[in-house]
Each structure stands twice: as C-alpha cells, then as structure tokens.
C-alpha cells in the first residue's frame, strides 16, 4: 500500500508561511507548475523503489497510470504482481487484485491516499496545501510536511519534483523510503476504448473508474 508506511528522517523546519504564499511558491515550482497547465486527461508509466530503513535491500516495481480530471486516477502495478487501485472523483475508491477480485478501499489511510493522489495528479495546489505545509522549495523539488497529527504518524515528508515530461515523488518514513519515478506522459481522450487498450483489455479497471459503486455491487452479488 502506497502510504501504509511510517516516518524515517526528520526534516529542517523553516518559519511557517501563510497558505496564499505557500500556494504561490508551490505553483511556481517544477512539476506542479507544469501540472497546472497539463491536459485534463493523461497517462504514463512509473517505477517504484522501496528501500527498508537500515538496509540496502531495495524492492522495485513497475506499472502505469491513467489520469482523468473528471473521473479520477488509476494506479496499476504490473510487476512483480499486478494490482490496480482506482481513486475516483466520487471518492468511492476500489482495489482490484491480480485474480480480479474487487473490494472497496474505505479505510482512513486509503481515503487520505486517494485525496493526496487526486490533488497531486490534478495539479490542485490549494487542495494539497490543506493537508501539507510547504517546508522548503528549490528549482528541482518541493518538500512538504503533513499538517494533521494522524498523517504525521504515517508520513514525515513528501517531496515532489520534475518537469512536464517526467516527475518524481519521494516519501520518507520510519520503516522505509519510497521513490516513484513517473515517465512517458501522453495525453488521452478519456474514451473507454482507449482506457481498455492502455490496460490490456482489463474491463474492470476502466469500469471502476467510470462506475465504482456499480462494480462493487456487482462484485458483492447485490
């Protein structure tokens, strides 16, 4: 799970800035600046590297994503084990495992993950700064820290950086470091046929993005 992880390193605190100033700084930097003018609908690929604290052991995974600002985000890990997480605009989020089993992502942590990812991929800096405080900003990345104590118990620092064609997200936690490299951005038209083609005819993935409640009801036999 993307955010089922805890704190790893302390960050340098700088003086607090008001929300409007933070929003201006975040919007003016790097990938988030590109995000605000990026198309409503785009797709790409990612590689995740997870490193356990106090260890050189790294676990790598690869996958693809599909962003639609009117529907939500599909985040699918392809290797080593396929798993799809669908974070919808209706906030009815769905997990589809490698066997095709469907279940709701309705835990508190998962809901927070959904809000965070939708904010990042929508380029919604105001929504992002409701949950995170800008700690430091430079030309290569921005560093943010959770405002909520419960989120701080999960995540100490979030880093965002990149440009209009690739980006990275880093999380620092107690148990591990996680780095996600996003590449191969391209625009799509939002059509169901295009979605199914991108996900190798996995109909449930695209159906979950369009009608998550209907898919969950069908999976439960209701």
C-alpha positions in Angstrom: 0.0 0.0 0.0 1.4 3.3 -1.1 1.1 5.0 2.3 1.0 2.1 4.8 4.4 3.4 5.9 5.8 5.4 8.8 8.4 8.1 9.4 12.2 7.7 8.6 14.0 11.1 8.9 13.5 14.5 10.4 13.4 17.5 8.1 14.6 21.0 8.6 11.9 23.3 9.8 11.6 26.8 8.4 9.3 29.5 9.5 5.7 29.0 8.7 4.2 30.9 5.8 0.6 31.8 5.2 -1.4 29.5 2.9 -1.6 32.0 0.0 2.2 32.5 0.0 2.8 28.7 0.1 0.4 28.2 -2.7 2.2 30.7 -4.9 5.6 29.1 -4.1 4.3 25.6 -4.8 2.5 26.6 -8.0 5.7 28.3 -9.2 7.9 25.3 -8.9 8.9 22.4 -11.1 6.4 19.7 -11.8 3.4 21.3 -10.0 3.8 24.4 -12.2 3.7 22.2 -15.3 0.8 20.2 -13.8 -1.5 23.3 -13.6 -1.3 23.7 -17.3 -1.2 19.9 -18.2 -4.1 18.4 -20.0 -7.1 17.2 -18.1 -6.5 13.6 -19.3 -3.1 12.0 -19.5 -1.4 8.7 -18.9 2.1 7.4 -18.2 4.3 4.9 -16.6 6.0 4.6 -13.2 8.8 2.8 -11.4 8.7 2.5 -7.6 11.8 1.8 -5.5 11.2 0.9 -1.9 14.2 0.8 0.5 13.9 -0.6 4.0 15.3 1.6 6.8 18.8 0.4 7.9 19.1 -1.9 4.9 20.5 -1.7 1.4 17.7 -4.0 0.2 15.6 -2.3 -2.5 12.3 -3.6 -3.8 11.4 -2.4 -7.3 8.0 -2.4 -9.0 6.7 -1.0 -12.3 3.4 0.0 -13.6 1.2 2.5 -15.4 -1.3 5.2 -14.5 -4.3 6.8 -16.2 -5.5 10.3 -15.0 -8.8 11.8 -15.9 -9.6 15.0 -14.1 -13.4 14.4 -14.3 -13.3 10.8 -13.2 -10.1 10.1 -11.2 -6.9 8.2 -11.2 -6.0 4.5 -12.0 -2.7 3.4 -10.4 -1.7 -0.1 -11.6 1.3 -2.0 -10.5 2.2 -4.5 -13.3 5.3 -6.2 -11.9 6.2 -8.1 -9.8 2.5 -8.6 -9.0 -0.4 -6.9 -10.7 -2.7 -4.8 -8.6 -4.9 -1.9 -9.5 -6.0 1.0 -7.3 -8.7 3.3 -8.6 -9.1 6.6 -6.8 -12.3 8.2 -8.1 -13.7 11.8 -8.0 -16.7 10.4 -6.2 -14.3 9.2 -3.5 -15.5 5.6 -3.9 -12.1 4.0 -4.3 -11.5 0.5 -5.5 -8.8 -2.2 -5.3 -8.6 -5.0 -8.0 -6.1 -7.7 -7.2 -4.2 -9.9 -9.7 -7.0 -12.5 -9.6 -9.6 -9.9 -10.5 -11.2 -9.7 -7.0 -12.8 -6.3 -6.3 -13.1 -4.6 -3.0 -13.6 -1.1 -1.6 -10.7 1.0 -0.4 -12.6 2.5 2.5 -10.1 2.6 5.4 -9.0 6.0 6.8 -5.4 5.7 5.4 -6.7 4.7 2.0 -9.1 7.6 1.9 -6.2 10.0 2.7 -4.1 8.4 0.0 -6.9 9.0 -2.5 -7.2 12.7 -1.6 -3.5 13.2 -1.8 -3.0 11.5 -5.2 -6.0 13.2 -6.7 -4.6 16.6 -5.6 -1.1 15.8 -7.0 -2.3 14.5 -10.3 -4.9 17.2 -10.8 -2.2 19.8 -10.0 -4.5 21.2 -7.3 -2.1 23.0 -5.1 -4.8 24.5 -2.9 -6.2 21.1 -2.0 -2.7 19.7 -1.4 -1.8 22.6 0.9 -4.9 21.9 3.0 -3.1 18.7 4.2 0.5 19.6 3.7 2.7 22.6 4.7 5.5 23.7 2.4 8.8 23.3 4.3 11.3 24.0 1.6 11.3 24.8 -2.1 14.0 24.9 -4.8 14.2 24.6 -8.6 14.4 20.8 -8.5 11.7 19.8 -6.0 9.5 20.9 -3.2 9.3 19.4 0.3 6.1 19.2 2.2 5.1 18.1 5.7 1.7 16.8 6.9 -0.4 19.2 8.9 -2.6 16.6 10.6 -1.1 14.7 13.5 -2.6 11.4 12.3 -1.0 11.8 8.9 2.3 12.7 10.6 2.2 9.4 12.3 2.3 7.8 8.8 4.4 10.2 6.7 7.1 12.7 7.8 8.0 14.3 4.5 6.7 14.3 0.9 8.9 15.6 -2.0 7.7 16.5 -5.5 9.8 17.4 -8.5 10.3 17.1 -12.2 9.0 18.8 -15.3 6.3 18.5 -18.0 7.5 15.1 -19.3 8.6 13.3 -16.2 8.4 13.6 -12.4 9.3 12.0 -9.1 7.6 11.6 -5.8 9.6 10.7 -2.7 8.3 9.7 0.7 10.4 9.5 3.9 9.2 7.2 6.6 10.3 5.4 9.7 10.3 2.0 8.2 11.3 2.7 4.6 12.0 5.2 1.8 9.8 5.2 -1.3 10.7 6.9 -4.6 8.3 6.9 -7.5 9.6 8.0 -11.0 6.9 9.0 -13.4 7.7 9.0 -17.2 6.2 8.7 -20.7 3.4 11.2 -20.1 1.0 11.5 -23.0 -2.5 12.9 -23.4 -5.5 10.7 -24.0 -9.2 11.4 -25.0 -10.8 9.7 -22.0 -12.7 7.2 -24.1 -13.4 3.8 -22.5 -11.9 2.0 -25.5 -8.6 4.0 -25.0 -8.7 3.1 -21.3 -9.1 -0.6 -22.0 -6.4 -0.6 -24.6 -4.0 1.1 -22.1 -4.7 -1.6 -19.5 -4.7 -4.6 -21.9 -8.4 -5.1 -22.0 -8.9 -5.2 -18.3 -12.5 -4.1 -18.4 -13.0 -3.9 -14.6 -10.3 -1.3 -14.2 -11.9 1.2 -16.6 -15.4 0.3 -15.3 -14.3 1.0 -11.7 -13.2 4.5 -12.8 -16.5 5.2 -14.5 -18.9 3.5 -12.2 -17.2 2.3 -9.0 -20.4 1.7 -6.9 -21.9 -0.4 -9.7 -18.7 -2.5 -9.9 -18.6 -3.0 -6.2 -22.3 -4.0 -6.0 -21.8 -6.5 -8.9 -18.7 -8.0 -7.2 -20.7 -8.4 -3.9 -23.6 -10.1 -5.7 -26.1 -7.3 -4.9 
